[in-house]
Structures are given as structure tokens and as C-alpha cells.
Amino acid sequence: MRHVGAAKVQIMVKKASRLVLLRHGQSQWNLENRFTGWFDVGLTEKGVEEANAAGTLLLSSGIKPDVVHTSLQTRAILTANLALSACDQLWIPVRRSWRLNERHYGGLTGLNKQETVDLHGDEKVREWRRSYSIAPPAMVPDHPYNPNTDGRYNSVPKDLLPTTECLADVIERLIPYWQNELASDLQEFPTVLIAAHGNSLRALVKHLEDIPEDEITGLEIPTGAPIVYELNSDLSPVNSMPISERYLA
């Protein structure tokens, strides 16, 4: 009688992934010290240089993105295109989502930050800018810089379009995208690039590193500086090094 050994059980273990975060290059309203949020502005000459330099840095570091995710905002899209062109990866698949947009600054949109401090006081403006859970005043429908009527948001359910946001709100809208679209690509591709914004990337870093609410608001993410995470198969960071050591240099 022939004995057949136990069937071999094949366990598929996904290799580690690499996630690269890139805040857009300097925008015109960054230069003018204005609250930008969801309003669409372009890059300055310096912003273009920062985006190109980020791509060159990726190339020299041997990091080649396989897919890129951006917000729906021009400054992030241009940054991604310039960086990918500089590292000869402009041909890779592109995903875009409003969930990667910058924080919506509501009624503060377009205002000069120093003039806003002069008008409302430093303490109140610091609360609007840096509080984890306190949002600025909501944007009224006839605001001159109201972005919500822009055609790029036609597919977003009206009840999901913000009129103002705090960082907690950004995290709430971002996490479903992380758990679905981003997680799917991180499971399929070796290296995923996200070109987005200071607050949407801050929200993602908080989630990745489980940073406390009272600490994450102090995190500054510079423009045009790639941040690299090596991720385990469960999409957690491989090591616990501080974010300051994750920047490409």
C-alpha cells in the first residue's frame, strides 16, 4: 500500500514594502504666508526646484517608485510629475484622491497668517493652526476662495465635502484610503510614492507611528524632502527610528 505524505501547505508571505512620502514643493501661497488649504495654487520657482531635487535624490538613492498617489491639488500633482521625471519614472501608474488633499482651512483660506494673528490674536490663531481637534471657522458658500465648487470634486458626495477641518478630521478622511487603495498598492508594488501636503502627510505619519495627539501637532514636514518608510508585511514600520532619520539626504 502506498502511503502519501501530508500535502505541503504553501504560506504566501508578502515581502516588505517601501513607502515614500513627499510634501509638494513651495507653493505661491507658502511664499506669501497665506492659509492655502484646498484652494488650488501653483508652485513657485523654488518649489519646482525642490520637486526636481527630490526626484534626483530618489534616483541617486536607488529608489524607484512603482506607483504614485497624489491629492487632487495642482501643487502635489506637479511635484509628483517633476520628481518622477527626474528619476525616470514618469511612466508609472497614477492614483489621485481628494482624501490626500491638504487640510481645509475654512474661513481662513487666503488670509495672510501674520495679518490673521494681528486680527484675532496669537493664541486663537495658534489654536486654529495647531490644535488637534479644533477647526477654524467654517467657510461660507460665497467665500471668494471656495474650492468646493471646483469640478474636480464633482464625484465627492456633498456630505463629505468639508467646509473646515482640524487634523483629526483629516485623519478621519485619510484612513479609509490608507486601508483600501494604499494598502492594496503596498501589497502589490515594492515602492509606493505619495505626493501630498503637510497636514495629510502629518495625519499619515501619526497613524503609522501611533504618535500621541499632543505631539503630532508639533511635527513639521518640510517641502520637497522625501521621507522613506520600510514597512513590514502588516504595513507597520520595520523600525522605530524618529522621522528626522527617515529623510533622504
LUMKE-37014 format. One record per residue (C-alpha): residue in three letters; x, z, y; residue number from 1. Coordinates in pm, 1 decimal, m for minus. Example, Ala and Ser with C-alpha at 12.3 -4.5 7.8 and 13.67 -1.06 7.14 Angstrom:
+------+----------+----------+----------+-----+
! rest !       px !       pz !       py !  nr !
+------+----------+----------+----------+-----+
!  ALA !   1230.0 !    780.0 !   m450.0 !   1 !
!  SER !   1367.0 !    714.0 !   m106.0 !   2 !
+------+----------+----------+----------+-----+
! end
This chain:
+------+----------+----------+----------+-----+
! rest !       px !       pz !       py !  nr !
+------+----------+----------+----------+-----+
!  MET !      0.0 !      0.0 !      0.0 !   1 !
!  ARG !    135.1 !    m96.3 !    332.2 !   2 !
!  HIS !    139.5 !    171.4 !    598.3 !   3 !
!  VAL !    100.8 !     57.6 !    954.5 !   4 !
!  GLY !    267.4 !    273.1 !   1216.7 !   5 !
!  ALA !     79.1 !    406.3 !   1518.0 !   6 !
!  ALA !     15.5 !    144.2 !   1780.5 !   7 !
!  LYS !    258.8 !    157.8 !   2067.9 !   8 !
!  VAL !     90.3 !    281.7 !   2383.6 !   9 !
!  GLN !    215.3 !     99.4 !   2691.3 !  10 !
!  ILE !    208.7 !    301.4 !   3009.2 !  11 !
!  MET !    239.8 !     99.3 !   3322.9 !  12 !
!  VAL !    422.7 !    296.4 !   3587.0 !  13 !
!  LYS !    445.0 !    132.7 !   3926.9 !  14 !
!  LYS !    784.3 !    125.9 !   4090.0 !  15 !
!  ALA !    835.5 !    297.7 !   4421.0 !  16 !
!  SER !    725.2 !    111.3 !   4733.0 !  17 !
!  ARG !    871.8 !     84.1 !   5078.1 !  18 !
!  LEU !    659.6 !    128.2 !   5390.6 !  19 !
!  VAL !    794.0 !     21.9 !   5730.0 !  20 !
!  LEU !    617.4 !    142.0 !   6044.6 !  21 !
!  LEU !    679.0 !    m38.0 !   6372.4 !  22 !
!  ARG !    529.1 !     53.3 !   6706.8 !  23 !
!  HIS !    483.6 !   m250.7 !   6930.2 !  24 !
!  GLY !    742.8 !   m329.9 !   7194.9 !  25 !
!  GLN !    696.0 !   m213.0 !   7551.5 !  26 !
!  SER !    368.3 !   m341.9 !   7695.5 !  27 !
!  GLN !    290.1 !   m423.1 !   8056.3 !  28 !
!  TRP !     81.6 !   m109.6 !   8091.0 !  29 !
!  ASN !    353.2 !    101.7 !   7927.8 !  30 !
!  LEU !    574.8 !    m21.1 !   8208.6 !  31 !
!  GLU !    310.9 !     55.2 !   8471.0 !  32 !
!  ASN !    247.4 !    403.2 !   8320.8 !  33 !
!  ARG !   m122.6 !    333.4 !   8262.2 !  34 !
!  PHE !   m356.4 !    451.6 !   7988.5 !  35 !
!  THR !   m394.6 !    144.5 !   7767.4 !  36 !
!  GLY !   m587.9 !    236.3 !   7454.8 !  37 !
!  TRP !   m799.8 !    m50.9 !   7324.8 !  38 !
!  PHE !   m753.3 !   m271.9 !   7629.9 !  39 !
!  ASP !   m552.8 !   m580.7 !   7539.8 !  40 !
!  VAL !   m227.7 !   m625.3 !   7728.2 !  41 !
!  GLY !     82.4 !   m827.5 !   7650.7 !  42 !
!  LEU !    446.1 !   m739.5 !   7604.9 !  43 !
!  THR !    698.9 !   m715.4 !   7883.1 !  44 !
!  GLU !   1030.1 !   m898.2 !   7862.3 !  45 !
!  LYS !   1179.6 !   m573.9 !   7736.3 !  46 !
!  GLY !    900.4 !   m549.3 !   7477.1 !  47 !
!  VAL !    985.0 !   m895.8 !   7345.6 !  48 !
!  GLU !   1350.0 !   m795.0 !   7320.5 !  49 !
!  GLU !   1254.7 !   m476.3 !   7133.4 !  50 !
!  ALA !   1044.6 !   m671.3 !   6883.4 !  51 !
!  ASN !   1323.0 !   m922.8 !   6821.1 !  52 !
!  ALA !   1576.2 !   m641.7 !   6784.6 !  53 !
!  ALA !   1352.1 !   m467.7 !   6529.1 !  54 !
!  GLY !   1343.5 !   m781.9 !   6317.0 !  55 !
!  THR !   1718.4 !   m826.2 !   6343.3 !  56 !
!  LEU !   1762.5 !   m465.0 !   6234.5 !  57 !
!  LEU !   1539.5 !   m522.5 !   5931.7 !  58 !
!  LEU !   1744.2 !   m829.9 !   5840.8 !  59 !
!  SER !   2079.1 !   m653.8 !   5872.5 !  60 !
!  SER !   1945.7 !   m362.1 !   5666.4 !  61 !
!  GLY !   1836.8 !   m594.1 !   5385.8 !  62 !
!  ILE !   1470.2 !   m504.4 !   5429.6 !  63 !
!  LYS !   1235.2 !   m799.8 !   5384.4 !  64 !
!  PRO !    863.7 !   m724.6 !   5427.9 !  65 !
!  ASP !    637.5 !   m891.1 !   5170.3 !  66 !
!  VAL !    311.9 !   m843.0 !   5362.4 !  67 !
!  VAL !    229.4 !   m725.9 !   5715.3 !  68 !
!  HIS !    m64.2 !   m529.3 !   5854.4 !  69 !
!  THR !   m141.7 !   m520.8 !   6227.7 !  70 !
!  SER !   m411.9 !   m398.9 !   6459.1 !  71 !
!  LEU !   m632.8 !   m649.9 !   6639.6 !  72 !
!  GLN !   m438.2 !   m598.3 !   6962.8 !  73 !
!  THR !   m207.5 !   m864.8 !   7104.2 !  74 !
!  ARG !     91.2 !   m637.8 !   7166.8 !  75 !
!  ALA !    104.8 !   m537.0 !   6799.8 !  76 !
!  ILE !     41.7 !   m891.0 !   6674.7 !  77 !
!  LEU !    316.2 !  m1037.2 !   6894.4 !  78 !
!  THR !    556.4 !   m763.2 !   6792.2 !  79 !
!  ALA !    492.0 !   m837.0 !   6425.6 !  80 !
!  ASN !    539.5 !  m1211.4 !   6474.6 !  81 !
!  LEU !    863.0 !  m1172.6 !   6668.6 !  82 !
!  ALA !   1007.8 !   m918.7 !   6427.3 !  83 !
!  LEU !    916.0 !  m1126.1 !   6122.7 !  84 !
!  SER !   1059.2 !  m1440.2 !   6279.0 !  85 !
!  ALA !   1385.9 !  m1258.1 !   6346.6 !  86 !
!  CYS !   1414.3 !  m1152.4 !   5981.1 !  87 !
!  ASP !   1298.7 !  m1490.6 !   5846.5 !  88 !
!  GLN !    973.5 !  m1352.5 !   5701.9 !  89 !
!  LEU !    717.9 !  m1512.6 !   5935.3 !  90 !
!  TRP !    552.4 !  m1682.8 !   5636.2 !  91 !
!  ILE !    433.8 !  m1366.3 !   5459.1 !  92 !
!  PRO !     62.9 !  m1272.0 !   5420.0 !  93 !
!  VAL !   m100.2 !  m1104.5 !   5721.3 !  94 !
!  ARG !   m382.8 !   m847.9 !   5731.1 !  95 !
!  ARG !   m543.7 !   m727.9 !   6053.4 !  96 !
!  SER !   m783.0 !   m441.2 !   6119.1 !  97 !
!  TRP !   m935.2 !   m256.1 !   6411.2 !  98 !
!  ARG !   m864.9 !     60.7 !   6214.3 !  99 !
!  LEU !   m497.9 !     21.9 !   6311.4 ! 100 !
!  ASN !   m582.9 !     m4.9 !   6682.4 ! 101 !
!  GLU !   m441.0 !    233.8 !   6937.5 ! 102 !
!  ARG !   m640.3 !    542.8 !   7025.5 ! 103 !
!  HIS !   m933.4 !    460.1 !   7254.2 ! 104 !
!  TYR !   m869.8 !    639.4 !   7583.7 ! 105 !
!  GLY !  m1228.2 !    613.9 !   7704.5 ! 106 !
!  GLY !  m1279.9 !    652.5 !   8076.6 ! 107 !
!  LEU !   m906.4 !    697.3 !   8134.0 ! 108 !
!  THR !   m835.7 !    336.1 !   8032.8 ! 109 !
!  GLY !   m646.3 !    151.5 !   8304.9 ! 110 !
!  LEU !   m569.7 !    459.3 !   8512.3 ! 111 !
!  ASN !   m216.2 !    539.6 !   8619.1 ! 112 !
!  LYS !   m110.8 !    854.4 !   8435.5 ! 113 !
!  GLN !     51.4 !   1024.8 !   8733.3 ! 114 !
!  GLU !   m244.7 !    946.3 !   8959.5 ! 115 !
!  THR !   m473.3 !   1090.9 !   8693.1 ! 116 !
!  VAL !   m266.7 !   1410.7 !   8692.8 ! 117 !
!  ASP !   m290.9 !   1426.6 !   9072.5 ! 118 !
!  LEU !   m668.8 !   1387.9 !   9048.6 ! 119 !
!  HIS !   m754.5 !   1611.7 !   8751.8 ! 120 !
!  GLY !   m454.9 !   1843.1 !   8724.1 ! 121 !
!  ASP !   m167.5 !   1851.0 !   8479.7 ! 122 !
!  GLU !   m333.5 !   2093.8 !   8237.7 ! 123 !
!  LYS !   m650.4 !   1886.8 !   8195.4 ! 124 !
!  VAL !   m462.2 !   1558.9 !   8152.1 ! 125 !
!  ARG !   m223.7 !   1719.2 !   7902.1 ! 126 !
!  GLU !   m530.2 !   1839.0 !   7709.7 ! 127 !
!  TRP !   m676.8 !   1486.4 !   7704.0 ! 128 !
!  ARG !   m345.4 !   1330.3 !   7603.4 ! 129 !
!  ARG !   m210.0 !   1583.8 !   7355.3 ! 130 !
!  SER !   m499.5 !   1783.6 !   7215.9 ! 131 !
!  TYR !   m564.3 !   1707.8 !   6850.2 ! 132 !
!  SER !   m941.5 !   1735.2 !   6875.4 ! 133 !
!  ILE !  m1038.7 !   1699.4 !   7244.1 ! 134 !
!  ALA !  m1113.6 !   1344.5 !   7358.2 ! 135 !
!  PRO !  m1105.4 !   1212.9 !   7717.7 ! 136 !
!  PRO !  m1435.4 !   1135.4 !   7896.2 ! 137 !
!  ALA !  m1624.5 !    853.8 !   7725.3 ! 138 !
!  MET !  m1605.4 !    500.7 !   7862.6 ! 139 !
!  VAL !  m1922.3 !    384.3 !   8035.7 ! 140 !
!  PRO !  m2057.6 !     40.6 !   7933.1 ! 141 !
!  ASP !  m1981.6 !   m120.2 !   8270.9 ! 142 !
!  HIS !  m1622.2 !      4.2 !   8280.5 ! 143 !
!  PRO !  m1401.4 !   m274.9 !   8419.0 ! 144 !
!  TYR !  m1167.8 !   m248.0 !   8119.5 ! 145 !
!  ASN !  m1430.3 !   m203.7 !   7849.1 ! 146 !
!  PRO !  m1281.4 !   m371.2 !   7537.0 ! 147 !
!  ASN !  m1579.3 !   m317.4 !   7307.7 ! 148 !
!  THR !  m1747.4 !   m643.0 !   7409.8 ! 149 !
!  ASP !  m1441.2 !   m843.4 !   7304.2 ! 150 !
!  GLY !  m1517.5 !  m1099.5 !   7033.7 ! 151 !
!  ARG !  m1250.4 !   m959.3 !   6803.8 ! 152 !
!  TYR !  m1477.2 !   m659.7 !   6741.0 ! 153 !
!  ASN !  m1795.7 !   m853.2 !   6659.5 ! 154 !
!  SER !  m1761.7 !   m768.0 !   6290.6 ! 155 !
!  VAL !  m1725.1 !   m393.7 !   6351.3 ! 156 !
!  PRO !  m2055.0 !   m202.5 !   6310.8 ! 157 !
!  LYS !  m2171.0 !    m91.2 !   6654.3 ! 158 !
!  ASP !  m2198.1 !    270.9 !   6543.8 ! 159 !
!  LEU !  m1828.5 !    267.8 !   6454.1 ! 160 !
!  LEU !  m1701.7 !    128.8 !   6785.0 ! 161 !
!  PRO !  m1557.2 !    422.9 !   6980.1 ! 162 !
!  THR !  m1606.4 !    491.5 !   7349.6 ! 163 !
!  THR !  m1332.4 !    756.1 !   7344.5 ! 164 !
!  GLU !  m1112.3 !    916.0 !   7080.0 ! 165 !
!  CYS !   m890.4 !   1213.3 !   7011.2 ! 166 !
!  LEU !   m615.6 !   1198.2 !   6749.5 ! 167 !
!  ALA !   m849.4 !   1348.7 !   6488.6 ! 168 !
!  ASP !  m1084.8 !   1053.7 !   6543.0 ! 169 !
!  VAL !   m800.1 !    807.0 !   6492.7 ! 170 !
!  ILE !   m711.2 !    972.8 !   6163.4 ! 171 !
!  GLU !  m1074.6 !    959.1 !   6050.8 ! 172 !
!  ARG !  m1098.2 !    582.6 !   6105.8 ! 173 !
!  LEU !   m749.6 !    512.9 !   5970.2 ! 174 !
!  ILE !   m762.6 !    697.4 !   5636.7 ! 175 !
!  PRO !  m1018.4 !    463.7 !   5471.1 ! 176 !
!  TYR !   m785.7 !    172.1 !   5549.3 ! 177 !
!  TRP !   m490.3 !    362.4 !   5404.6 ! 178 !
!  GLN !   m681.7 !    447.0 !   5089.0 ! 179 !
!  ASN !   m803.9 !     92.0 !   5032.5 ! 180 !
!  GLU !   m628.2 !   m207.6 !   5189.9 ! 181 !
!  LEU !   m289.9 !    m44.4 !   5247.0 ! 182 !
!  ALA !   m283.0 !    136.5 !   4913.6 ! 183 !
!  SER !   m370.5 !   m188.8 !   4735.8 ! 184 !
!  ASP !    m85.1 !   m379.2 !   4900.7 ! 185 !
!  LEU !    160.5 !    m95.6 !   4843.8 ! 186 !
!  GLN !     75.1 !   m113.3 !   4474.5 ! 187 !
!  GLU !    127.0 !   m490.7 !   4468.1 ! 188 !
!  PHE !    420.1 !   m556.2 !   4703.0 ! 189 !
!  PRO !    765.9 !   m395.2 !   4720.2 ! 190 !
!  THR !    770.4 !   m368.0 !   5100.4 ! 191 !
!  VAL !    477.4 !   m337.9 !   5341.2 ! 192 !
!  LEU !    518.6 !   m359.2 !   5719.7 ! 193 !
!  ILE !    267.2 !   m206.7 !   5961.3 ! 194 !
!  ALA !    292.7 !   m313.5 !   6324.6 ! 195 !
!  ALA !     65.2 !    m89.2 !   6525.2 ! 196 !
!  HIS !     61.1 !    173.2 !   6801.8 ! 197 !
!  GLY !    187.9 !    515.6 !   6896.9 ! 198 !
!  ASN !   m126.2 !    705.0 !   6800.8 ! 199 !
!  SER !   m233.4 !    506.8 !   6495.1 ! 200 !
!  LEU !    118.3 !    543.0 !   6354.7 ! 201 !
!  ARG !    124.9 !    910.4 !   6451.2 ! 202 !
!  ALA !   m200.0 !    952.1 !   6255.9 ! 203 !
!  LEU !    m48.1 !    783.7 !   5951.5 ! 204 !
!  VAL !    269.5 !    992.9 !   5970.6 ! 205 !
!  LYS !     57.7 !   1308.7 !   5985.3 ! 206 !
!  HIS !   m124.1 !   1203.0 !   5670.7 ! 207 !
!  LEU !    193.3 !   1102.8 !   5486.7 ! 208 !
!  GLU !    386.7 !   1416.9 !   5570.1 ! 209 !
!  ASP !     95.4 !   1661.3 !   5599.2 ! 210 !
!  ILE !    210.6 !   1769.7 !   5944.1 ! 211 !
!  PRO !      4.8 !   2055.5 !   6096.7 ! 212 !
!  GLU !   m236.7 !   1973.1 !   6376.4 ! 213 !
!  ASP !    m47.3 !   2182.6 !   6631.0 ! 214 !
!  GLU !    277.8 !   1996.6 !   6557.2 ! 215 !
!  ILE !    171.8 !   1633.8 !   6525.2 ! 216 !
!  THR !     64.0 !   1605.8 !   6889.0 ! 217 !
!  GLY !    425.0 !   1658.5 !   6995.0 ! 218 !
!  LEU !    556.1 !   1369.0 !   6787.3 ! 219 !
!  GLU !    673.6 !   1073.7 !   6995.7 ! 220 !
!  ILE !    718.3 !    735.7 !   6830.5 ! 221 !
!  PRO !    935.5 !    502.0 !   7039.4 ! 222 !
!  THR !    854.5 !    135.3 !   7090.5 ! 223 !
!  GLY !   1028.4 !   m121.8 !   6873.4 ! 224 !
!  ALA !   1201.2 !    125.4 !   6639.7 ! 225 !
!  PRO !   1134.7 !     67.7 !   6264.6 ! 226 !
!  ILE !   1057.3 !    378.0 !   6057.7 ! 227 !
!  VAL !   1119.1 !    345.1 !   5683.2 ! 228 !
!  TYR !    945.4 !    543.1 !   5407.6 ! 229 !
!  GLU !   1032.7 !    514.5 !   5041.2 ! 230 !
!  LEU !    716.1 !    603.8 !   4850.1 ! 231 !
!  ASN !    651.7 !    736.6 !   4500.8 ! 232 !
!  SER !    401.5 !    573.0 !   4268.5 ! 233 !
!  ASP !    132.4 !    803.3 !   4412.5 ! 234 !
!  LEU !    226.7 !    678.0 !   4762.4 ! 235 !
!  SER !    376.0 !   1008.5 !   4871.5 ! 236 !
!  PRO !    719.9 !   1007.6 !   5042.2 ! 237 !
!  VAL !   1010.0 !   1017.4 !   4798.1 ! 238 !
!  ASN !   1191.4 !   1276.6 !   5006.6 ! 239 !
!  SER !   1108.0 !   1524.8 !   5278.8 ! 240 !
!  MET !   1363.2 !   1419.6 !   5537.8 ! 241 !
!  PRO !   1249.0 !   1458.1 !   5902.9 ! 242 !
!  ILE !   1110.3 !   1148.1 !   6069.1 ! 243 !
!  SER !   1411.2 !   1140.1 !   6301.9 ! 244 !
!  GLU !   1622.9 !   1043.7 !   5999.3 ! 245 !
!  ARG !   1386.9 !    764.4 !   5889.0 ! 246 !
!  TYR !   1458.5 !    531.1 !   6181.9 ! 247 !
!  LEU !   1674.2 !    228.8 !   6111.6 ! 248 !
!  ALA !   1996.7 !    237.5 !   6310.8 ! 249 !
+------+----------+----------+----------+-----+
! end
